[in-house]
Amino acid sequence: YGDHRDLHSFPTRRSSDLKGKHVVLVQPFPEATWPIPLSIATFESSGHINDFFIPQSHFLGKNTPYINAINAMSGPMVSVVSPSDVLCHEMRCDVFRDNDVLYFDSHHLSVAGARLVAPLFDSLFVSSQ
């Protein structure tokens, strides 16, 4: 993580620098603070795999300044994608859902996690013909 205040210089440069290009900004992903494979094994062996999640309050507490700065940059030529819209619900950010592990390690999505988030990007890759 860098200094979220660095993001605020982007809107002032945006109109002159984009030159007709569409920019996509991706908000932060929820991150675990523990090793996912070991934790999955521990929770699964105890029969409490559905209790394994990242508290949404932890995610927001760490990332709200970045989320706000990125949202402030949204505009006609700047789209914002929020992975937490899919990964988080009801005060929790899932690590395990529908019998799939969503993270490869503490901060990288697994294939199942990437498939869950992928539809957020679909409309950005539709060509205008």
Protein Blocks (a to p, Z undefined) as FASTA:
>chain_A
ZZfklmmmmmmmmmmmnnopacdddddddddfbdfklmmmmmmmnopmmmgccdfklmmm
mmmmmmmmmmmmgcfklccddfklmmggghiacfbeghiafbfblmbccfklmmmmmmmm
mmmmpccZZ
